[in-house]
Amino acid sequence: ADVRPGMRVLDACAAPGGKSFAAAVQMRDQGCMISCDIHENKWKRIRAGAERLGLSCISTRTMDARRPDADLLGTMDVVLADVPLSQLPAIQRDILEGLAPCVRPGGVLVYSTCTVLARENEDVVRDFLRMHPEFAPEAFSLPLPAADTAGGMFTFWPQEHETDGFFVCKLRRHE
């Protein structure tokens, strides 16, 4: 997502916190990293991890990504939507729909899943793009190992990439 110091970043499905911690480190602990989860008990672990790592730019809150808090709308440079669901494309679509308004013009929405199924990945993104012409896939600025991410979407296959199977997509808001 090319996170940099001073940015406003929303990790909408943050638990257990690894993405938030990595982004905060890339930001050199400068800016605003908002880490959310729908379950309060999960963000308590994120807060403890941030304290342990000495990351003061991370704040936590309880939030359903399908209905983000009004103060986030149009304010985020980067929104991370690593949806923790499988076999629920309708909810995944709802999360993308809910988070899209949080991305400021020129900002980025990163959508990822821990599945290789097209119906939860490319199909969800294509449906989203049909409804949101203000977003477009964008190549990743940092190369990912053994991955052609020029089209802004990529599926990692365990047998080819020596990783768990997962999908990632980078969408830029051009409004």
LINGI-V14009 format. One record per residue. N is the residue number from 0. SS is DSSP state (alpha for helix, beta for strand, coil for the rest). Layout:
# LINGI-V14009
{{N | SS} {N | SS}}
This chain:
# LINGI-V14009
{{0 | coil} {1 | coil} {2 | coil} {3 | coil} {4 | coil} {5 | coil} {6 | coil} {7 | beta} {8 | beta} {9 | beta} {10 | beta} {11 | coil} {12 | coil} {13 | coil} {14 | coil} {15 | coil} {16 | coil} {17 | alpha} {18 | alpha} {19 | alpha} {20 | alpha} {21 | alpha} {22 | alpha} {23 | alpha} {24 | alpha} {25 | alpha} {26 | coil} {27 | coil} {28 | coil} {29 | coil} {30 | coil} {31 | beta} {32 | beta} {33 | beta} {34 | beta} {35 | beta} {36 | beta} {37 | coil} {38 | coil} {39 | alpha} {40 | alpha} {41 | alpha} {42 | alpha} {43 | alpha} {44 | alpha} {45 | alpha} {46 | alpha} {47 | alpha} {48 | alpha} {49 | alpha} {50 | alpha} {51 | alpha} {52 | alpha} {53 | coil} {54 | coil} {55 | coil} {56 | coil} {57 | beta} {58 | beta} {59 | beta} {60 | beta} {61 | beta} {62 | coil} {63 | coil} {64 | alpha} {65 | alpha} {66 | alpha} {67 | coil} {68 | coil} {69 | alpha} {70 | alpha} {71 | alpha} {72 | coil} {73 | coil} {74 | coil} {75 | beta} {76 | beta} {77 | beta} {78 | beta} {79 | beta} {80 | beta} {81 | beta} {82 | coil} {83 | coil} {84 | coil} {85 | coil} {86 | coil} {87 | coil} {88 | alpha} {89 | alpha} {90 | alpha} {91 | alpha} {92 | alpha} {93 | alpha} {94 | alpha} {95 | alpha} {96 | alpha} {97 | alpha} {98 | alpha} {99 | alpha} {100 | coil} {101 | coil} {102 | beta} {103 | beta} {104 | beta} {105 | beta} {106 | beta} {107 | beta} {108 | beta} {109 | beta} {110 | beta} {111 | beta} {112 | beta} {113 | coil} {114 | coil} {115 | coil} {116 | coil} {117 | alpha} {118 | alpha} {119 | alpha} {120 | coil} {121 | alpha} {122 | alpha} {123 | alpha} {124 | alpha} {125 | alpha} {126 | alpha} {127 | alpha} {128 | alpha} {129 | alpha} {130 | alpha} {131 | coil} {132 | coil} {133 | coil} {134 | beta} {135 | beta} {136 | beta} {137 | coil} {138 | coil} {139 | coil} {140 | coil} {141 | coil} {142 | coil} {143 | coil} {144 | coil} {145 | coil} {146 | coil} {147 | coil} {148 | coil} {149 | coil} {150 | coil} {151 | coil} {152 | beta} {153 | beta} {154 | beta} {155 | beta} {156 | coil} {157 | alpha} {158 | alpha} {159 | alpha} {160 | alpha} {161 | coil} {162 | coil} {163 | coil} {164 | coil} {165 | beta} {166 | beta} {167 | beta} {168 | beta} {169 | beta} {170 | beta} {171 | beta} {172 | beta} {173 | coil} {174 | coil}}
